Amino acid sequence: MSTTYVGVTTHDGENDSFVTNLRINDEGRLVAVGSDVHPEPGDDVTHGGHLSPGWTDLHAHVYWGATDISVHVQDAGLASGVTTVVDAGSSGEANWPGFRAYVQEPAKERVYAFLNLGSIGLVKTNVVSELEGIHGVDLDQMADVLAKHTDVIRGVKIRASHVILREWGLEPFKVARKMARRSGLPLMTHVGEPPPIVEEVLDRLDEGDVLTHCFNGKVGGTIFDDKDAYKAARDAYDRGVLFDLGHGTASFAFSIARRAIEESLTPHTISTDLHDHNIRGPVFDLPTTMSKMLHVGMSLSNVVKAVTRAPDAVVRNLDRYDTWLKPGEKVDAVHFQIIEEAHEVADSMGHVETLERWIVPTRTHFNGQTVQASNRFIDWAHSEAQP
């Protein structure tokens, strides 16, 4: 059954949106686009709503079965409007072959990864740290993996906080930075409980590097902790360091996000840090996280850009926009609605606010597939409301 969208508002993550009609055939290819496109008998017709390129989640954990926190890739993917899932360091060089063979290759989604500095990756998260000491890092093997898998590995990941590094301090960050530089890849740095303090990390990040958990509310880890932290954040932002949301279980505060937007430190990318400990809250999924950022002051166009072109630039996936809305090509897109309902939802610090507008994906098109999509929190809220 072909799909026809009538009067849909399209967003490409860069230019002004426009209203049009379009028709997608049974093979998932765009047949035609324009105001003169009309439904045909038997079509699945949708009136109104929004259409954007399929969303990219720059920070998720999908090495299910090999780490204690990861979810199945499909739990982060098409059914949430996400066509590109980026795993942020679940795998290190020692268990990379399994990630490639059992997660990336069979996935229905497009999957990229940041390789963890620690050889074992996130096998047991904060119980067995991947970076207890230098014995947990094999730089020769890591360099080999980075060189041989550039089609999937798009960066290096380091968790730079005391709960992971213990007494090792800033040294692992320096090593991760070296490995990223010699490989020509961006460095994604997790910040949290110090040491190191956030400005020590920010001062050493370069243009194109990614600061994830940028709006965490942890003492010593937030960009508004004091004037030194704020100055380091402003300087880093101005020189092109990319601020990534990375919501997570303990790394997003409404108050920090709202203040950052007021200070013109709008996040470049919106990501979930989705894993098994937060998929049932407070994160739920990417559309719920996007809704939170709409709530604290981001415009819809900036929210869309933060889950399309901005993260796609990080993982070098901008080629897909060459065929965006091009007749004859397979469609990589998500149809979504903005619904108005009042629901209370928490940030990672336990603070609850009432959101009145929600981004709800309804259908995802990718690689010839059409998948019904939804917002996991809204589904939960509606089921809880049932008598």
C-alpha positions in Angstrom: 0.0 0.0 0.0 1.5 3.3 -1.1 1.6 6.3 1.3 0.5 9.7 0.4 1.0 12.8 2.6 -1.2 15.7 1.9 -0.4 19.2 3.3 2.6 17.9 5.2 5.1 20.5 6.6 8.6 19.3 5.6 11.8 20.2 7.5 15.3 19.4 6.2 17.2 20.5 9.3 18.7 23.5 7.6 16.3 25.6 5.4 12.9 27.0 6.0 10.1 24.5 6.1 7.4 24.3 3.4 4.0 22.7 3.0 3.6 20.1 0.2 2.2 16.8 -0.8 4.2 13.7 -1.5 3.7 10.0 -2.4 5.8 7.0 -1.4 5.4 3.7 -3.2 5.4 0.2 -1.8 9.1 -0.1 -2.3 9.7 2.9 -0.1 10.7 5.2 -3.0 9.5 8.7 -3.4 7.3 8.8 -6.5 6.5 12.5 -6.6 6.5 15.6 -4.5 4.6 18.9 -5.1 1.2 20.5 -4.6 -0.1 18.7 -7.6 0.4 15.2 -6.0 -2.9 13.5 -5.1 -3.8 10.2 -3.5 -4.6 7.2 -5.6 -7.2 4.5 -4.8 -5.9 2.2 -2.1 -3.3 4.7 -0.7 -2.7 5.1 3.0 -3.4 8.8 3.2 -2.2 11.1 6.0 -3.3 14.7 6.1 -1.0 17.3 7.7 1.7 16.9 10.3 5.4 17.2 9.8 8.0 15.3 7.8 11.8 15.5 8.4 14.8 13.3 7.5 15.0 10.3 9.7 16.3 11.2 13.1 19.9 10.5 14.4 20.5 9.7 18.0 24.2 10.5 18.6 24.5 8.9 22.0 22.8 5.5 22.7 23.9 2.1 24.0 22.8 -0.8 21.9 25.4 -3.6 22.5 22.7 -5.8 24.0 24.0 -9.0 25.6 27.6 -7.8 25.8 27.1 -5.0 28.3 24.9 -4.7 31.4 23.1 -1.6 30.2 22.5 -1.8 26.5 19.1 -2.2 24.9 18.4 -3.9 21.6 19.1 -1.6 18.7 15.5 -1.7 17.6 14.4 -0.3 20.9 16.3 2.9 20.0 15.5 2.9 16.3 12.8 3.0 13.7 9.8 2.7 16.0 11.0 6.0 17.6 11.6 7.8 14.4 15.3 7.1 14.5 16.9 5.8 11.3 20.6 6.3 12.5 21.7 5.0 15.9 25.2 5.9 17.2 26.5 3.7 20.0 28.6 5.8 22.3 31.4 3.6 23.6 29.6 0.4 24.6 32.4 -1.4 22.8 36.2 -1.2 23.1 38.7 -2.8 20.8 38.6 -6.2 22.5 34.9 -6.8 21.9 34.5 -4.7 18.8 34.1 -7.7 16.4 31.0 -8.8 18.2 29.4 -5.3 18.0 30.0 -5.2 14.3 28.8 -8.8 13.6 25.9 -9.0 15.9 24.6 -5.4 16.2 25.7 -3.2 13.3 25.5 -5.6 10.4 22.1 -7.2 11.0 20.4 -3.9 12.2 17.5 -2.6 10.2 18.7 0.9 11.2 21.9 2.6 10.1 24.4 2.1 13.0 27.7 3.9 13.7 29.8 3.8 16.8 32.3 5.7 19.0 35.0 3.3 20.1 35.7 3.3 23.9 39.3 4.0 25.0 38.9 1.1 27.5 39.5 -2.3 25.8 36.5 -4.0 27.4 34.0 -1.2 26.8 31.0 -1.0 29.1 30.8 -4.7 30.1 29.8 -3.9 33.7 29.4 -0.1 33.5 30.3 1.5 36.9 31.0 -1.8 38.7 33.9 -2.9 36.6 35.4 0.3 35.1 36.7 0.1 31.6 39.5 2.4 32.8 40.9 1.1 36.1 44.4 1.6 34.9 46.7 1.6 31.9 46.5 -2.2 31.8 42.9 -1.8 30.5 44.0 0.0 27.4 45.7 -1.6 24.3 46.7 1.3 22.1 48.2 -0.8 19.3 45.1 -2.9 19.0 42.9 0.1 19.3 44.8 1.9 16.5 44.4 -1.2 14.3 40.6 -1.4 14.9 40.2 2.4 14.3 42.1 2.1 11.0 40.2 -1.0 9.7 36.7 0.0 10.5 36.3 3.6 9.5 33.0 2.8 7.7 31.4 2.3 11.1 33.6 3.8 13.8 33.1 7.6 13.6 34.9 8.7 16.8 36.6 7.9 20.1 34.7 7.9 23.5 36.1 8.6 27.0 34.1 8.7 30.2 36.0 11.5 32.1 34.5 11.4 35.6 35.7 10.1 39.0 33.2 7.2 39.2 35.0 5.7 36.1 38.6 6.9 36.4 39.0 6.6 40.2 42.4 8.1 41.0 43.7 8.1 37.4 42.6 11.7 36.9 42.9 13.4 33.6 45.5 11.1 32.0 43.0 8.7 30.3 41.4 11.8 28.7 44.7 12.8 27.3 45.3 9.4 25.8 41.8 9.3 24.3 42.4 12.7 22.7 45.7 11.4 21.3 44.0 8.4 19.7 41.3 10.6 18.2 43.8 13.0 16.8 46.0 10.4 15.2 42.9 8.7 13.7 41.4 12.0 12.4 38.2 11.4 14.4 36.3 13.5 16.8 36.5 12.8 20.6 33.3 12.4 22.5 33.9 13.1 26.2 31.4 12.3 29.0 31.6 14.7 31.9 30.1 14.1 35.3 31.4 13.7 38.9 34.8 15.3 39.3 37.7 15.0 39.1 38.4 16.0 36.4 36.4 19.2 36.7 34.5 20.3 33.7 36.8 23.2 32.7 39.8 20.9 32.6 38.0 18.9 29.9 36.5 21.8 28.1 39.9 23.6 27.8 41.3 20.6 26.0 38.5 20.0 23.4 38.9 21.2 19.9 36.5 22.2 17.1 34.4 19.2 16.1 34.9 17.4 19.4 31.8 16.5 21.3 31.0 17.3 25.0 28.2 14.9 25.9 26.0 15.4 29.1 26.5 19.1 28.4 23.5 20.1 30.7 24.2 17.8 33.6 23.5 19.2 37.1 26.3 17.6 39.0 28.5 19.6 41.4 31.8 20.2 39.7 30.5 18.9 36.4 28.0 21.6 35.3 28.9 24.4 32.9 27.3 26.9 35.3 29.2 25.6 38.4 31.1 28.9 38.7 32.6 31.6 36.6 35.6 29.5 35.5 33.3 26.7 34.3 31.1 29.1 32.4 34.1 30.8 30.8 35.5 27.5 29.7 32.1 26.5 28.3 31.7 29.8 26.4 35.2 29.6 25.0 34.7 26.0 23.9 31.3 26.6 22.3 32.7 29.6 20.4 35.6 27.7 19.0 33.4 24.9 17.7 33.2 22.3 20.4 29.8 20.6 19.9 27.5 20.4 22.9 25.5 17.2 23.0 22.6 16.6 25.4 23.1 13.0 26.3 20.1 13.0 28.7 20.8 9.7 30.5 19.9 8.5 33.9 21.8 11.2 35.8 22.9 13.8 33.2 20.2 16.3 32.3 18.7 19.1 34.3 15.8 21.3 33.1 17.2 24.3 34.9 20.7 24.0 33.3 19.2 23.5 29.8 16.9 26.4 30.2 19.6 28.7 31.4 22.0 27.5 28.6 19.5 28.4 25.9 19.0 31.8 27.5 22.8 32.3 27.4 22.9 31.3 23.7 24.5 27.9 24.5 21.8 26.0 22.6 22.9 22.3 22.2 24.1 21.4 18.8 22.8 17.8 19.1 20.0 16.2 21.1 20.7 12.7 22.1 19.3 10.2 24.7 22.1 8.2 26.2 19.4 5.5 26.0 20.1 2.3 27.9 18.3 -0.3 30.0 18.3 1.7 33.2 16.5 4.7 31.7 14.3 3.4 28.8 11.4 3.2 31.3 12.2 6.7 32.5 13.4 9.4 32.8 14.6 9.2 29.2 12.1 6.8 27.4 13.2 7.7 23.9 14.5 10.4 21.5 11.1 12.0 20.8 10.5 12.4 24.5 13.9 14.0 24.9 13.2 16.3 21.9 9.9 17.3 23.5 11.8 18.3 26.7 14.0 20.6 24.7 11.0 22.1 22.9 9.6 22.7 26.4 12.7 24.6 27.7 12.9 27.0 24.8 14.4 25.5 21.6 12.5 26.2 18.4 11.1 23.2 16.5 13.5 24.0 13.6 16.5 23.9 15.9 15.2 20.7 17.5 14.9 19.0 14.1 18.4 20.2 13.1 19.8 18.8 16.4 18.6 15.3 15.5 19.3 15.5 11.7 22.0 17.6 10.1 24.0 18.4 13.2 24.7 14.8 14.4 24.9 13.6 10.8 27.8 16.0 10.3 29.6 14.5 13.3 29.3 10.9 11.9 29.9 12.1 8.3 26.5 11.0 7.0 25.5 14.2 5.2 25.4 12.4 1.8 21.9 11.3 2.6 20.6 14.8 2.1 21.6 14.7 -1.5 18.6 12.5 -2.2 16.3 14.1 0.4 12.9 14.4 -1.3 14.3 13.3 -4.6 11.8 11.3 -6.7 13.0 7.8 -7.5 15.1 7.5 -4.3 14.4 5.4 -1.2 13.0 7.6 1.5 14.8 8.2 4.8 12.2 10.2 6.7 10.0 10.3 9.7 6.4 11.7 9.8 5.5 13.3 13.2 2.8 15.2 14.9 3.0 18.0 17.5 0.3 17.1 20.0 -1.0 19.3 22.9 -1.4 17.3 26.1 -0.3 18.1 29.6 1.9 15.5 31.3 4.4 15.6 34.1 7.8 14.3 33.3 11.1 14.3 35.2 14.7 15.3 34.3 17.6 13.2 35.5 17.8 15.1 38.8 14.3 14.1 39.8 12.8 17.5 39.1 9.3 17.3 37.5 7.8 19.8 35.0 4.6 19.7 33.0 5.1 19.6 29.3 2.2 20.7 27.1 3.6 20.0 23.7 4.9 16.6 22.6 6.7 15.5 19.5 5.1 12.2 18.4 6.4 10.2 15.4 3.8 8.2 13.6 5.6 6.5 10.7 9.2 6.0 9.8 10.5 5.3 6.3 13.9 3.8 5.8 15.7 1.5 3.3 12.4 0.4 1.7 10.7 -0.2 5.1 7.7 1.6 6.5 7.4 1.2 10.3 4.7 2.5 12.6 6.3 4.8 15.2 5.3 6.4 18.5 6.5 8.3 21.5 7.2 5.8 24.3 6.3 8.2 27.1 3.0 9.2 25.4 2.1 5.5 24.9 2.8 4.9 28.6 0.8 7.9 29.7 -2.2 6.9 27.6 -2.0 3.3 28.9 -1.8 4.5 32.5 -4.9 6.7 31.8 -7.0 3.7 30.8 -9.6 2.6 33.3 
